[in-house]
Each structure stands twice: as structure tokens, then as C-alpha cells.
Amino acid sequence: MAKETKIIIRDDLDGSEDAKSYKFGWGDDQYEIDLSDANAKELQDFLGRYIDAAAKVTSRLPRGERSSAPKSGSNKEELQAIRAWAQKEGLNVAPRGRVAQDIQEKYRAAHS
């Protein structure tokens, strides 16, 4: 029997489906937000004059100084799949925020 897992990325503002992830920074902080095409255009229109006046930064570190350490934790798509699985299994998991390590481990054990 074949299984298919569908990941639906929802707009963080209005909950609509088919959103895309966008990253941006302000000061020392970095952010990621999922937006529909309409909300992404609204953000782009709002920031347009600032982006046009700004200098694009392509890297924080020179090539030789980039970290080769692997990232720890789960990526956003995997966390969405874990949440969907946990809900089907009757486990208590919040729709946003941190997913408990034991739930992540149970998911990986069930899918290995």
C-alpha cells in the first residue's frame, strides 16, 4: 500500500494555502514568513522604496569563514509533516511553535 504525505504551507497572515517562504532581516534579527502571492506582493510594494535604496548583502561571512557545521533540528516542511502525523495519532501538538523532541523522535521512528 502506497502512502502519500502532502505538505500544505499556509500564509502566516490569512491562513490561505499555497504560500511560499520568505526570509528577511532587520538589525541583528532574521525572520521567515510564509505568504500567499497577494500578501508577498503587498510586502514587496511596501518595502520597495527601501529595497531600491538599500545595498544588497550576499553573505555575512567571507567564503573562507563560512561555517561547515551542520544545522541541527528539523526544517519547516518536516515540522509540518510531524504535526500532521501527530494529530492523526492523537498526540497533543500545537499548530505553531516548537514541537516536543519526544514527538519528533516518535515520528522518525514511525517513518524509518
N, C-alpha and C positions, 0 to 999 in steps of 0.2 A: 504494500500500500504506500503510495507516494504522499508525502506531506509537503505543503507549501506554506511558507510564512510570508505574510505581506506586511511590510512596514509602511505605516501612513505617517507622514510628517505633517503636523498641523501648525498653522500660523499661531504664533505666541500671542498675538493681539486679539484675533477674532475667532480662532479655532477652526478656520476653514482648512480643507485638505490641499494636498499638492504644494505645500510650502517648500522653500529652499532655505538653506542655512546661510547666514551672512555674518561675517566677523568684522568687528571694528574696535578701535581703541580710543581711549580718552585718558590723558595723563598717563599714569603707570598701569592702568587697568585695561584689560582686554575683555571683550564681550562677544557672545554669539547669540543670534536671534534667528528664529525660523519665521519667514514671512511669505505670504502669497505674492504673486506678481504685482497686484494692485498696491499692497502695503509697501513692498520693496520700492516701487516707483514713487510712492509718497515720501518715503525716507530719502530716496535719491534726489528728488526735487527739492526737499527741504535743505539737504546738505550740499546741494550742487554748487552754490557760490563759494562755500568754504572749501570744498574739494578742488574747485577750479583754482583757488588762490593758494592752496597748500602744495608742499613738495611731497612727492610720493616716496615712502621709505620701503625699500625692498627687503631689507634684512636688518635685524637688530645687532647681529654679530658678524664680523668678517668671516669669510669662508673657512679659514683655518681654525676658528674658535667656536664653530657650531658644536653643540652637544651631540654626541652619538649615543647617549643614554636612551634606552627605550622608554616610551611613555607607559606609565602604569595605569591600571583601571580599564574601564570599558568605554568604548566610543558611544556616541549618542544613539546611533542606529541599533547597536546591540542592547543598550539600556531600554529602548522602546520595545524590542523583542522580548527582553526579560520581563518587563512589566506586563505585556500581553499574556505571556506564558503563566506568570504568577497569578494573574487574575483568573485565568481559566482553571488553575489548580486550586483556587480558593484561598490563596495566600494574601495576607494584608500588605499591599504596596501602594504608596502614594502615586498619583498621576504625574507629579513633578518632584524634583529634588533628588536626594541621594537614595539609592537602592541599597538595602542592607546587604552586607557581604555574604551572609548565610543564604539569602535568596539567590544571589548571583552564583554561588557555588552549587546550589541545588539545580539551577538552570543548566549550568555547564555539565554537571553530572548526567542530567537527563538527556543532553544533546551531544554526548561524546561517543 
